[in-house]
Amino acid sequence: MKKRLLFLLLWIAAVASAGAQTPETPVIPKNQYGLPVVSSVALYQQLVAQHPEQELVELASYIPGLVLDIKYATADNLAKQPVYTLATAYAREPVADALKKIQEELKPLGLGLKIYDGYRPYQVTVKFYEKVRDSVFVASPRTGSRHNRGCAMDLTLIRLRDGKELRMPTAYDAFTPKAHTDYAKLPHKVKQNRDLLKQAMLRNGFQVYLDEWWHFDFKEWRSFPLMDIRFEDLKVLQK
């Protein structure tokens, strides 16, 4: 009797398991370079519904005290013209959580983060590459950028008391050997500032991009697809 009851219970469990529907991960269409790129708002929403960590979070409203200086919404950038119509920054939710933690760690030092750029729509990467043709400082459209995945951050440190940036080796987006994260011929204080930023990022799940002291990649970037969703569309979704 016990064996029959056990068999019945196992059979019921097997039937229930077979009947359970697991939503399939949506197929991401490939572009002309064979890269899967999420360019549809509906597809993005579907991904977020299944995996909430895929959401692109607007950083200024997510992290208290965060300062933005979005160069790509101005003509003060490598394209010499605005490529964003909104001066804002987004990142995937786990990236935003890590940045929030860094901001909290810096506060007792009287310091904070200033963001130059975060998530970057894929078409902007294409535009940059066509302008510069240098895959050291600008990602190739054939590979896409970790910025396109919402997992790369361009940033620096500021003093909270006056908002001034700490001295760093170069200006943002300076295509020069001095921008390399190990460049040595610098004043001691500048190297200290660069290392302070680097260590804060490394402690919280980021990797250093060696050619740009300001650029850091979230270690889990491979888990997030390339995106080509406009800031304007993200704004509407978060209202």
Legacy VTK file of the C-alpha trace (Angstrom):
# vtk DataFile Version 3.0
C-alpha trace
ASCII
DATASET POLYDATA
POINTS 239 float
0.000 0.000 0.000
2.793 2.401 0.935
4.662 1.572 -2.291
1.536 2.250 -4.351
0.961 5.575 -2.575
4.584 6.588 -3.115
4.338 5.659 -6.806
1.119 7.714 -7.123
2.746 10.758 -5.505
5.797 10.492 -7.772
3.551 10.175 -10.836
1.548 13.280 -9.839
4.773 15.245 -9.307
6.093 14.151 -12.712
2.870 15.173 -14.474
2.857 18.558 -12.706
6.481 19.132 -13.642
5.891 18.206 -17.284
2.910 20.542 -17.461
4.684 23.499 -15.911
5.421 26.144 -18.531
8.781 27.915 -18.223
8.858 31.114 -20.272
11.463 30.885 -22.996
14.169 33.515 -23.202
13.250 35.643 -26.220
15.418 35.394 -29.304
17.415 38.587 -29.913
17.666 39.403 -33.631
21.118 39.901 -35.149
22.233 43.030 -36.968
24.301 43.369 -40.158
27.464 42.359 -38.259
25.884 39.217 -36.840
25.567 40.744 -33.362
22.443 40.130 -31.260
21.210 43.653 -30.375
18.042 44.510 -28.447
16.586 47.391 -30.440
12.887 46.930 -29.660
11.264 48.376 -26.540
8.872 45.408 -26.447
11.774 42.941 -26.483
13.553 44.897 -23.745
10.397 44.816 -21.600
10.106 41.069 -22.158
13.694 40.532 -21.001
13.182 42.676 -17.882
9.935 40.841 -17.033
11.818 37.529 -17.009
15.056 38.862 -15.496
14.534 42.051 -13.432
18.294 42.614 -13.109
18.257 43.468 -16.851
16.493 46.758 -16.137
18.353 49.937 -17.077
18.132 52.224 -14.042
18.395 56.012 -14.264
21.345 56.701 -11.980
20.635 60.273 -10.869
17.365 59.250 -9.214
18.783 55.956 -7.889
21.947 57.169 -6.137
21.682 60.040 -3.622
24.130 62.875 -4.244
25.366 61.562 -7.577
26.637 64.243 -9.974
26.315 63.981 -13.752
28.446 65.644 -16.417
27.156 64.051 -19.607
29.621 65.250 -22.248
27.845 63.421 -25.056
24.781 65.614 -24.581
27.023 68.581 -25.496
29.493 69.415 -28.283
32.378 68.895 -25.822
33.176 65.345 -26.896
35.073 63.371 -29.521
32.238 63.730 -32.071
32.262 67.545 -31.600
28.458 67.504 -31.526
25.719 66.261 -29.178
24.924 62.579 -29.675
22.443 62.352 -26.790
19.294 64.442 -26.650
19.027 63.942 -22.867
21.774 64.641 -20.330
21.243 61.498 -18.283
22.922 58.183 -17.443
21.592 54.646 -17.120
23.088 51.326 -15.983
21.824 47.808 -15.306
20.399 47.377 -11.827
23.369 45.395 -10.360
25.742 48.039 -11.755
23.656 50.806 -10.183
23.679 48.948 -6.840
27.475 48.693 -6.948
27.813 52.406 -7.746
25.483 53.268 -4.869
27.713 51.283 -2.523
30.823 53.087 -3.791
29.123 56.452 -3.286
28.391 55.479 0.330
32.005 54.359 0.878
33.359 57.660 -0.465
31.088 59.930 1.574
33.073 59.689 4.863
36.139 60.800 2.866
34.272 63.903 1.723
34.218 62.532 -1.816
31.645 61.380 -4.349
31.246 60.166 -7.924
30.736 62.208 -11.059
29.395 60.270 -14.047
30.435 61.141 -17.590
28.673 58.250 -19.290
26.970 54.932 -18.608
24.690 52.938 -20.897
25.243 54.013 -24.501
22.825 52.999 -27.294
24.523 50.875 -29.951
23.902 53.407 -32.733
25.974 55.969 -30.819
28.896 53.527 -30.793
28.524 53.180 -34.573
28.580 56.974 -34.929
31.706 57.304 -32.762
33.573 54.626 -34.699
32.743 56.224 -38.039
34.134 59.488 -36.659
37.314 58.189 -34.978
38.192 54.811 -36.574
40.229 53.814 -33.521
39.182 50.634 -31.710
41.453 51.369 -28.712
39.408 54.357 -27.552
36.148 53.622 -29.415
34.480 50.206 -29.734
34.015 48.710 -33.172
30.424 48.172 -34.400
31.511 44.592 -35.159
31.859 43.859 -31.438
29.803 46.527 -29.714
30.765 48.173 -26.455
30.258 47.215 -22.839
28.609 50.616 -22.622
25.992 49.199 -25.023
25.346 46.458 -22.445
24.720 48.975 -19.645
27.785 47.579 -17.851
30.514 50.182 -18.425
30.947 53.447 -16.567
32.989 56.551 -17.351
33.448 58.517 -14.151
35.705 60.450 -11.800
35.870 61.668 -8.188
34.679 64.997 -6.816
34.913 66.807 -3.480
31.488 66.986 -1.883
32.056 70.371 -0.292
32.438 72.248 -3.590
31.761 69.721 -6.356
35.226 70.121 -7.840
36.864 67.182 -9.581
39.986 65.672 -8.069
43.056 66.059 -10.247
43.422 63.117 -12.611
46.058 62.283 -15.268
44.090 63.780 -18.187
40.772 65.257 -19.121
37.958 62.857 -19.988
38.251 61.194 -23.417
41.861 62.285 -23.874
43.429 59.975 -26.480
46.944 60.011 -25.074
49.338 57.592 -23.310
48.794 59.577 -20.094
45.256 58.173 -19.950
46.615 54.637 -19.413
45.847 53.453 -15.886
49.483 52.533 -15.202
51.115 55.648 -16.677
53.808 56.583 -14.174
55.174 60.054 -15.035
52.580 61.923 -13.011
52.557 64.022 -9.829
52.233 61.899 -6.709
48.822 63.395 -5.775
47.407 62.681 -9.232
48.478 59.047 -8.996
46.919 58.864 -5.520
43.605 60.176 -6.846
43.639 57.768 -9.796
44.431 54.830 -7.504
41.717 55.819 -5.019
39.123 55.694 -7.796
40.554 52.454 -9.167
40.548 50.651 -5.814
37.005 51.751 -4.963
35.780 50.363 -8.278
37.764 47.119 -8.025
36.380 46.423 -4.529
32.849 46.627 -5.842
32.831 44.343 -8.851
34.386 46.406 -11.627
37.388 45.793 -13.875
39.814 48.459 -15.068
40.014 49.336 -18.763
43.771 49.816 -19.051
43.818 52.540 -21.732
41.375 54.893 -19.971
41.679 55.797 -16.285
37.991 56.873 -16.252
36.520 53.682 -17.764
35.442 50.655 -15.704
33.574 47.504 -16.770
31.224 45.567 -14.509
32.607 42.024 -14.168
29.310 40.358 -15.075
28.953 42.256 -18.374
28.681 39.042 -20.410
25.286 38.353 -18.781
23.734 41.403 -20.449
22.992 41.783 -24.178
23.886 44.712 -26.403
21.154 47.350 -26.422
19.969 50.058 -28.789
17.116 51.591 -26.783
16.923 55.394 -26.710
17.033 57.361 -23.450
13.687 58.902 -24.360
12.067 55.452 -24.485
13.621 54.446 -21.149
12.272 57.664 -19.604
8.740 56.826 -20.746
8.982 53.272 -19.369
10.031 54.488 -15.921
7.233 57.036 -15.499
LINES 1 240
239 0 1 2 3 4 5 6 7 8 9 10 11 12 13 14 15 16 17 18 19 20 21 22 23 24 25 26 27 28 29 30 31 32 33 34 35 36 37 38 39 40 41 42 43 44 45 46 47 48 49 50 51 52 53 54 55 56 57 58 59 60 61 62 63 64 65 66 67 68 69 70 71 72 73 74 75 76 77 78 79 80 81 82 83 84 85 86 87 88 89 90 91 92 93 94 95 96 97 98 99 100 101 102 103 104 105 106 107 108 109 110 111 112 113 114 115 116 117 118 119 120 121 122 123 124 125 126 127 128 129 130 131 132 133 134 135 136 137 138 139 140 141 142 143 144 145 146 147 148 149 150 151 152 153 154 155 156 157 158 159 160 161 162 163 164 165 166 167 168 169 170 171 172 173 174 175 176 177 178 179 180 181 182 183 184 185 186 187 188 189 190 191 192 193 194 195 196 197 198 199 200 201 202 203 204 205 206 207 208 209 210 211 212 213 214 215 216 217 218 219 220 221 222 223 224 225 226 227 228 229 230 231 232 233 234 235 236 237 238
